[in-house]
Structure formats: structure tokens, C-alpha cells
């Protein structure tokens, strides 16, 4: 039975937003651990390790689950992996060049806007409450993602860095949005094989970048945290695939894009980082948006 058809039942209506929110929570935890590992190592090898670990994990899982993927499912999965991998590289580039308080929220907002727009464009019609929830959730993503800028705006090159960082953020957001959108186009009978295709496409990209950069070897704690981040990232991907096959892309992708919320909360709980007023307002908006989206 097709998951979208099953989504008309009461059970799926209640479970789908929970799966999407769980995906967001695990995505945010993976980002938090990836950030912690990057402090001891560097972002590119941490991301590459995560991609490789994710490939091993999802391949082992896909082999034992019943599925009947088509070549088109694998191809679309591979395209999603290229889009997501490129988005990750562009995000890191934007964060390194431009102000973080511009790059992060622009990327996160577009990651939600792109699939929402595609879903509505192909005929999805969320109710008025759900549309209001989408608006609130995207506003929440922007506010929660805002951090103090590390750039000195008084320098002559600040404007150029801002333009370059913003361009990278826009492209990164489109890449992440493409990842969410493409995975929704795979068949319910394909199981987790589209995610295998995604990683098979992304891993060589990161391997090539590592060969070009040749980063230093990590210490054991950094490598361990990077591996755990990769496992959580793949878990979040699986939860997202399960959610989007049972609900509307325009709603599920927005809920899954709330991942900065859990990253910020973990930073507060684990590292004691203080929440700014805008971030706190974003958490309030996120709660309101989630309630409207779940109801819609």
C-alpha cells in the first residue's frame, strides 16, 4: 500500500508530524556534535567522515529490509546526495567567508522554502492553519539560526565578504532544499535505497575534497564524535524519508528544517551558551508553528 494513500488514515496523520519533528531533532543533534568535532579537527573531514559512516550504516540497514527500488529511485537518490553534499560544502564556505548571522539563517530558511514552494507548486494545498504554521516556522528558523557575526564590519573588505557569503548561503539553501525535495520523489517501495544512492554520490565528492585539502589527522575523541554525528545524521535522514512518504512535502520539509532549534537548545544545555533575544523569540515562534503545522 502506498504511504501517501495510507496517510489519509488517522494513524498516519498523527505520526507523520512526529516523525518530521524527530528528524529535525536528530538533525540538530548531529549538527551540534559535528560542530564539537570541528573544534578539535576541521569541518571538511568531519563532514566526510559523517558521510562515509552514514553510507555504511544505511547500506547495512537497506540490505536487510524488504524493498524493490527502481533505477529511477537510485538515480533520484544520487541527485539528492549531490545536492545535499554541495549544500554542505557551500554552507561551510559561506560560514568561513561571510558573517554567520547572515549565512546561517538564509541557508536554513531556503532549505525550508524550496520544498514548501515545490510542494505547493505540484498541487499540494495545505489548509490556512498549516500555511500560517509554515510562515511561523520559517520565521523561527531564521531567528533561531541568528548568531553574533564574527566579521568586523568596519573593514573595507566587509561588503565583499558579505556578498560572497550571501551567495554561498543562497546556493547552500537551494542545495539542502533540493535534497529534501528529491527524496520525496522516490517510491515508497524503494525502502532506504535512495539514501544509499545519495551517499554513494556524495562520498566521492568529499573524498576528492579531502585529497585536495589533506587535513591533519584527528585525535581519537574528535574522530569518535564525528562518527557519532554521522550516525545521527543518517538516522535523521531515515526519519525524514519515513515522514515525507506519509505526508505533504510542503509541511514535512518545513518541520524537518527546524533542526537549528535542537542545535541551539543543546548548545544551551551542554555548553551553557546564552540565548539571545531573537533566538528566544524564534523558539516561541517554532512552538507556535509546530502546533499549527501538526493541526494542519
C-alpha positions as CSV (number, residue, x, y, z in Angstrom):
1,X,0.0,0.0,0.0
2,X,1.4,3.4,-0.9
3,X,2.4,5.6,2.0
4,X,0.7,8.6,0.7
5,X,-2.6,6.7,0.4
6,X,-2.1,5.4,3.9
7,X,-1.5,9.0,5.0
8,X,-5.3,9.6,4.7
9,X,-5.8,7.4,7.8
10,X,-5.9,8.9,11.3
11,X,-2.8,7.0,12.5
12,X,-0.6,8.4,9.7
13,X,-1.9,11.9,10.2
14,X,-0.8,11.8,13.8
15,X,2.5,10.0,13.3
16,X,3.9,12.0,10.3
17,X,4.5,15.3,12.0
18,X,6.1,13.4,14.9
19,X,8.5,11.7,12.5
20,X,9.3,15.0,10.9
21,X,10.0,16.7,14.2
22,X,12.1,13.7,15.3
23,X,14.1,14.1,12.1
24,X,14.6,17.8,12.9
25,X,15.7,17.0,16.5
26,X,18.2,14.4,15.4
27,X,19.5,16.6,12.5
28,X,20.1,19.3,15.1
29,X,21.9,16.9,17.4
30,X,24.1,15.7,14.6
31,X,25.0,19.3,13.7
32,X,25.8,20.0,17.3
33,X,28.2,17.0,17.5
34,X,29.6,17.9,14.1
35,X,30.4,21.4,15.4
36,X,32.0,20.0,18.5
37,X,34.2,17.6,16.5
38,X,35.1,20.5,14.1
39,X,36.5,22.5,17.0
40,X,39.2,19.8,17.6
41,X,39.6,18.9,13.9
42,X,38.1,20.8,10.9
43,X,34.7,20.9,9.3
44,X,35.5,19.2,6.0
45,X,37.0,16.0,7.3
46,X,34.3,15.8,10.0
47,X,31.6,16.1,7.3
48,X,33.4,13.5,5.1
49,X,33.6,11.0,8.0
50,X,29.9,11.6,8.6
51,X,29.1,10.8,5.0
52,X,31.1,7.6,5.0
53,X,29.7,6.4,8.3
54,X,26.2,7.2,7.1
55,X,26.8,5.2,3.9
56,X,27.9,2.1,5.8
57,X,25.0,2.4,8.3
58,X,22.3,2.8,5.7
59,X,23.7,0.2,3.3
60,X,23.7,-2.4,6.2
61,X,20.1,-1.5,7.1
62,X,18.8,-1.4,3.5
63,X,20.2,-4.9,2.8
64,X,18.1,-6.5,5.5
65,X,14.8,-4.6,4.8
66,X,12.4,-5.7,2.1
67,X,12.4,-3.2,-0.8
68,X,12.1,-3.1,-4.6
69,X,13.9,0.0,-5.7
70,X,13.9,1.0,-9.4
71,X,16.9,2.5,-11.2
72,X,15.0,5.8,-11.2
73,X,14.8,5.7,-7.3
74,X,18.5,5.2,-7.1
75,X,19.2,7.9,-9.6
76,X,17.0,10.4,-7.8
77,X,18.6,9.4,-4.6
78,X,22.0,10.1,-6.1
79,X,20.9,13.5,-7.3
80,X,19.7,14.3,-3.8
81,X,23.0,13.3,-2.4
82,X,24.9,15.6,-4.8
83,X,22.5,18.4,-3.9
84,X,22.9,17.9,-0.2
85,X,26.6,17.4,-0.4
86,X,27.1,20.5,-2.4
87,X,24.9,22.4,0.0
88,X,27.1,21.3,2.9
89,X,30.3,22.4,1.2
90,X,28.8,25.8,0.2
91,X,27.5,26.3,3.8
92,X,30.9,25.7,5.2
93,X,32.4,28.1,2.6
94,X,29.8,30.8,3.4
95,X,30.4,30.5,7.2
96,X,34.1,30.8,6.6
97,X,33.9,33.9,4.4
98,X,30.7,35.8,5.4
99,X,29.1,36.8,8.6
100,X,27.5,33.8,10.4
101,X,24.4,35.8,11.4
102,X,23.6,36.2,7.7
103,X,24.8,32.9,6.2
104,X,23.2,30.5,8.7
105,X,19.6,31.9,8.7
106,X,19.5,32.4,4.9
107,X,20.6,28.8,4.3
108,X,18.1,27.4,6.8
109,X,15.2,29.4,5.6
110,X,15.8,28.4,1.9
111,X,16.1,24.8,2.9
112,X,12.5,25.1,4.1
113,X,11.2,27.4,1.5
114,X,12.3,25.4,-1.6
115,X,10.5,22.2,-0.8
116,X,7.5,24.1,0.5
117,X,7.2,26.0,-2.8
118,X,7.7,22.9,-4.8
119,X,5.1,21.0,-2.9
120,X,2.5,23.8,-3.4
121,X,3.6,24.1,-7.0
122,X,2.8,20.5,-7.8
123,X,-0.7,20.7,-6.3
124,X,-0.4,20.3,-2.5
125,X,-3.0,22.5,-0.7
126,X,-2.3,22.9,3.0
127,X,-5.1,24.5,5.0
128,X,-5.0,28.1,6.2
129,X,-3.7,27.0,9.6
130,X,-0.9,24.9,8.1
131,X,0.1,27.8,5.8
132,X,0.3,30.1,8.9
133,X,2.4,27.4,10.5
134,X,4.8,27.3,7.6
135,X,5.2,31.1,7.8
136,X,5.8,31.0,11.6
137,X,8.2,28.0,11.3
138,X,10.3,29.7,8.6
139,X,10.5,32.9,10.7
140,X,11.5,30.7,13.6
141,X,14.3,29.1,11.6
142,X,15.7,32.5,10.7
143,X,15.6,33.8,14.2
144,X,17.0,30.7,15.9
145,X,19.8,30.5,13.4
146,X,21.0,34.0,14.1
147,X,24.3,34.3,15.9
148,X,26.7,37.1,16.5
149,X,28.8,37.9,13.5
150,X,32.4,37.1,13.5
151,X,33.2,39.6,10.8
152,X,34.4,43.1,11.5
153,X,32.1,45.3,9.5
154,X,34.4,48.3,9.6
155,X,37.0,46.7,7.4
156,X,37.0,47.7,3.7
157,X,36.5,44.1,2.5
158,X,33.5,43.5,4.7
159,X,31.0,44.3,1.9
160,X,32.7,41.9,-0.5
161,X,32.8,39.2,2.1
162,X,29.1,39.7,2.8
163,X,28.2,39.4,-0.9
164,X,30.3,36.2,-1.3
165,X,29.0,34.7,1.9
166,X,25.4,35.5,1.0
167,X,25.8,33.9,-2.5
168,X,27.2,30.8,-0.8
169,X,24.3,30.8,1.6
170,X,21.7,31.1,-1.1
171,X,23.2,28.2,-3.1
172,X,23.6,26.1,0.1
173,X,19.9,26.6,1.0
174,X,18.9,25.6,-2.5
175,X,21.1,22.5,-2.3
176,X,19.5,21.4,1.0
177,X,16.1,22.2,-0.3
178,X,16.8,20.1,-3.3
179,X,17.9,17.3,-1.1
180,X,14.6,17.3,0.8
181,X,12.6,17.7,-2.4
182,X,14.2,15.0,-4.4
183,X,13.9,12.4,-1.7
184,X,10.2,12.9,-1.7
185,X,10.1,11.9,-5.3
186,X,11.3,8.3,-4.6
187,X,8.9,5.5,-4.4
188,X,7.6,4.1,-1.1
189,X,8.6,0.6,-2.3
190,X,12.3,1.6,-2.6
191,X,12.9,1.4,1.1
192,X,16.1,3.1,2.1
193,X,17.9,2.5,-1.2
194,X,17.5,6.2,-2.3
195,X,19.6,7.2,0.8
196,X,22.2,4.6,-0.3
197,X,22.3,6.2,-3.7
198,X,22.6,9.6,-2.1
199,X,25.6,8.6,0.0
200,X,27.2,6.8,-2.9
201,X,27.1,10.0,-4.9
202,X,28.2,12.3,-2.0
203,X,31.1,10.2,-0.6
204,X,33.4,10.5,-3.7
205,X,32.8,14.3,-3.7
206,X,34.0,14.6,-0.2
207,X,36.9,12.2,-0.8
208,X,38.1,14.4,-3.7
209,X,37.9,17.5,-1.5
210,X,39.9,15.7,1.3
211,X,42.6,14.7,-1.2
212,X,42.9,18.3,-2.3
213,X,43.0,19.8,1.2
214,X,44.9,17.0,3.0
215,X,43.8,17.9,6.6
216,X,45.7,16.9,9.7
217,X,45.0,13.6,11.3
218,X,42.3,13.8,14.1
219,X,42.7,12.7,17.7
220,X,40.5,9.8,18.9
221,X,37.9,12.0,20.7
222,X,37.3,14.1,17.6
223,X,37.0,11.0,15.3
224,X,34.6,9.3,17.8
225,X,32.3,12.4,17.9
226,X,32.5,12.7,14.1
227,X,31.4,9.1,13.7
228,X,28.5,9.6,16.1
229,X,27.5,12.7,14.3
230,X,27.4,10.7,11.0
231,X,25.2,8.0,12.6
232,X,22.8,10.6,13.9
233,X,22.7,12.4,10.6
234,X,21.7,9.2,8.7
235,X,19.1,8.4,11.4
236,X,17.6,11.8,10.8
237,X,17.6,11.1,7.0
238,X,15.7,7.9,7.6
239,X,13.1,9.6,9.8
240,X,12.6,12.3,7.2
241,X,12.1,9.7,4.4
242,X,9.5,7.9,6.5
243,X,7.8,11.2,7.3
244,X,7.7,12.6,3.7
245,X,6.3,9.4,2.4
246,X,3.3,9.7,4.7
247,X,2.6,13.4,4.4
248,X,2.8,16.6,2.4
249,X,6.2,17.8,1.2
250,X,5.3,21.4,1.9
251,X,4.6,20.6,5.6
252,X,7.1,17.7,6.4
253,X,10.1,19.5,4.9
254,X,9.4,22.7,6.9
255,X,9.1,20.7,10.1
256,X,12.3,18.8,9.4
257,X,14.0,22.2,8.7
258,X,13.5,23.2,12.3
259,X,16.8,21.4,13.1
260,X,18.6,24.7,14.3
261,X,16.2,24.6,17.3
262,X,17.7,21.5,18.8
263,X,21.2,22.6,18.0
264,X,20.7,25.8,19.9
265,X,19.0,24.0,22.8
266,X,21.8,21.5,23.1
267,X,24.4,24.4,23.0
268,X,22.5,25.9,25.9
269,X,22.2,22.7,27.9
270,X,25.6,21.2,27.2
271,X,27.9,24.3,26.7
272,X,26.0,26.8,28.7
273,X,25.7,29.2,25.7
274,X,23.3,32.0,26.4
275,X,20.2,32.5,24.1
276,X,19.9,35.9,22.5
277,X,16.5,37.7,22.5
278,X,16.0,36.9,18.8
279,X,16.8,33.2,19.4
280,X,14.4,33.0,22.3
281,X,11.7,34.6,20.2
282,X,12.5,32.1,17.5
283,X,11.9,29.2,19.9
284,X,8.5,30.7,20.8
285,X,7.6,31.0,17.1
286,X,8.8,27.5,16.4
287,X,6.4,26.1,19.1
288,X,3.5,28.0,17.6
289,X,4.4,27.0,14.1
290,X,4.7,23.3,15.0
291,X,1.3,23.4,16.7
292,X,-0.3,24.9,13.6
293,X,1.5,22.5,11.2
294,X,0.6,19.5,13.2
295,X,-3.0,20.5,13.3
296,X,-3.0,21.2,9.6
